[in-house]
Amino acid sequence: KRLHARCFVCTKCKKPLSGKFVATKEEPNKPYHPECLSSAKSPGTCAKCGEGIPYGMRYLTVGEKVFHAACFVCTHCGEQLESSFA
């Protein structure tokens, strides 16, 4: 595609993209500012720590809740749970 510089804008904030921009493998024709992509494609807020989970970061979903992988820990010993738990 050929675009005027003023027409090459971020998919989320609609501000011009000058310099660095990113896109996803699934939507390569939708450019974003790096910080806009992280918030636009975030899976949500961690149910344990309350922080947002950036796009691309490893996370776990349990029912309706999402957790940073590092926040999904055993309630007894506090060690991180991987893929199996009771």
Summary of the structure (lengths in Angstrom):
residues: 86
radius of gyration: 17.3
end to end distance: 51.9
largest distance: 57.9
contacts: 181
relative contact order: 0.13
helix: 15%
strand: 22%
